[in-house]
Amino acid sequence: MNEAPSLSPDMLAAFQRATMPDFARWQRMVYATGGCAQPIRLHGERITLDRGTGEILDIYRTADEPTGFLLTACGNRRASRCPACSAVYKDDTYHLIISGLRGGKGVPEEVSEHPRVFATFTAPSFGAVHAHRQAGGQTLPCRPRRDRPICEHGRPEGCGLRHDRDDPQVGQPLCVDCYDYIGAVLWNAHAGALWREFTKTMPSVLARLVGTTRTELRRRLRLSYAKVAEYQARGLVHFHAVIRLDGPDGPTDRPPDGITVELLDRAIRQTAEQITIRVGGGPHDEQADGPPLTVRWGDQLDVRPVYVSAELDGVSDQRVAAYVAKYATKGAESAGTVDRPIRQAWEIAGLHVTEHARRMIYTCFSLAQLPQYKGLPLRQWAHMLGYRGHFSTKSRHYSITLGDLRQARADYRAEQARLLHGLRAPDPDTTLTIAEWQYAGSGHRNGEAFWAQLAHQRITTARRIARQREENAA
């Protein structure tokens, strides 16, 4: 006689959760969050009053919920932390980027005629690392050297292996003792400042190329951009940026004649070449010891024109938007590190990270103790290998904001909920809404993660089917 298969503790807890009296309401909340992996529990109430009489028109209290709380999505952009919320963030980023390239969501379609490029800014080399190299569809040797030289630490300076793209050796130094870990960490820590200097300096470079003053240029041109940070396998960030030139009023205003993609390309390259930031000791810092470090962009700068459709010498706007959106949901974990802060130095030895990432984390903790780097929160951002900037940013006039997209989605969902219950939207001129919420916890409790993951899978499948139908109808 065959015995019934035994359930794992997690599955048993999931089935037990489904038998609880509040499960149906809790499940509806989970679906409303999109299957969020780390939902936030709230206690509180919302009251709608008549402005003139003070009469209570509507009241909602979490105390009346079977669960005793309200669930809301965590909103985390990182796929490693919450696949559901990161998918929403990815879609929002796509619409933000594409509307600034071809119009829509308040941006005129004529913006597609403005000069714009897709630029990739990289970090310098801080030492040779293993790499995946490809040409003509063939994987090439990593770093072939005929004379097979040996570094001063007795390790080969070349590598004749053919690494696959997902080979764990890719991005790891050929010699950890030759690698400049201090320079790499400090570059990450100042990458955001490099970008700020780039955006501040480029108008001056443009003015020089056009043959006018910066003040006059401001009356004729506006620089707009949207950028995202990505970690390379070697643990250093680089930036992908859509850079566009508008008239003085932004995307609704065409730039003057003579402002071309070629001019934009030259301005970007010349600006990137001249930007430097001085870091550390030297004559400008009497309390600091050691020579100063000059932080600059790497030599590999890629600038491509962006077209409405794919061209031989450029890239399509749809592909650019998809590319930026993809990397907007990734973090430093793609470089072999962790996605959570590291509180104590003793934790580093036990982390499930690559040895290269571990050395960069140790370097962050070590540099944080030196007086010349006291102003850099290296210890706080050690899990990010020193980088402390925003992963995605945009200029004010590039396109719609993520906040506008989120508000439109919230308004739509609220309207759908009112229609479902036969309610009318409150008139802001005659009504007043007062709400008070308190944090009551986050994450799923025992047995709930299974059902949340199932909800996310069903929602994802439904969205994919809907998109396929739209594409087929088009």
C-alpha positions, 0 to 999 in steps of 0.5 A: 500500500502506497503512503501519501506523500508528506508535505514540507513545513512551508506547504503545510503552513500555506494550506493552514493559512488558507483555512483561516477565516480572513484568508479571502480578504487577505488574498484580495489585498495581496492581488491588489498589491500585484503579489508583492513579496514584502507588503507593508501592513498598516493600521489606521483609518480614512474619513471623508467629510462634507466641507460645509457641514462636517457630516461624515460621508464615508469612513474606512477603518482597518479595525473593521477588516477581517485581517485587522490591517491593510496591505500596501505594496513595498514599491521596491525597484530591485528584482532581487527584493520584490519581483512584483514591484520591480516589474511595475517599476520597470514598466513605469521606467519604460514609459518614462523613457519612451515618452521622452523619445517619441512623445505621449503622456503629455510630451508632444510627438514632435520631440522625436525630431530633436537631436538625441543620443544614447550614451554609455559612460564607463569607469577606468581600468583599475587592473586586468580582469577576466572577460567574455569577449566575442566577435562574429558569433565566436567566443574569443580568448580572454586575454591572450599573451604570446610571451606569457608574462608574469606579474610581480606577484608571480601570477600570469598577466594573461588568460587564454581561456574562452569564458562564457558570458555567465562564467563566474570568473568574468569580472574577477582580477587576474591578480588581486594584489595588482588590482587597485581596490582603493581606486575602484571603491573611490571611483564608485563613491564619486561616480554620482559626482562625476555625472553631476559635473558632466551635466553642469559642464556640458552647457559650457562646452556646447556654448563654445562649440556653437560660438556663443556664451553660456548665458545666450545658449540658455536662451536658445537650448535646454539639455534634457536627459534620463540615465540609469546606473548599471554594475559591470561584472568587475564591480564598477558602475557605468551609466546609460543615458538618453541625452536630448537637446530641446529649445528653451521651453523643453520638449515642446520647443524645437532647438534652433537650426544647426543644432544636430546629433553630430554637435551633441556627440562632440559636446558629450565626448569633449565634456567627458574628457575634461571632467575630473574630481580630486579625492583624498590627500594632497596640498588642498587637504592639510589633514589628509595623508597620502597622494590625491586621487583624480577621478575621471571617466574611462576611455570607453565612451559609446555614443549612438544616435537614437531613431524612431526605428532601427538604423544601421548607424544608430539604435531604435527608441524602443530598444533604448527604452527597454534597455534602460528599463531593464537595468533600472530594476537591477542593483549591485547583486549583479556584480556578485555582492549582496542587496542589503546593508552590512552592519558589522565588519565581522559579517563580511567573511561569511557573506555569499559573495565573490572574492572580488566583491568581498575585497571591495567591501573590506576596502570600503570598511577600511577607507571609512576609518581614514580621516580624508574619507570621513565625509564619504559614507563608505561603510553605509554603502559597502554592500553597493561597493561604495556607490551611493548615487541614485540608480535612475535619474532624469532632468526636470523637462525630459518627460513625465515623472514616475510620481505622475505615473504612480498617481495616474495608476492609483487614481485608476484603481480607486475609480475601478474600486468605486465603480465596483461598489457603485460609489462616486468619486468625492468632489475635492471642492465639497469634501475633505478626506482625513487619513491617519496610518501607522506602520504595523509590520512588513513582509509575509507571515507564516504560510503567506509567501506561497500564495503571494508568489502564486498571485504574482505569477497569475497577474504576470501571465494575465498581463502577458496575454493582454499584451499579446492580444494588443500586439496581434490586434495592432 
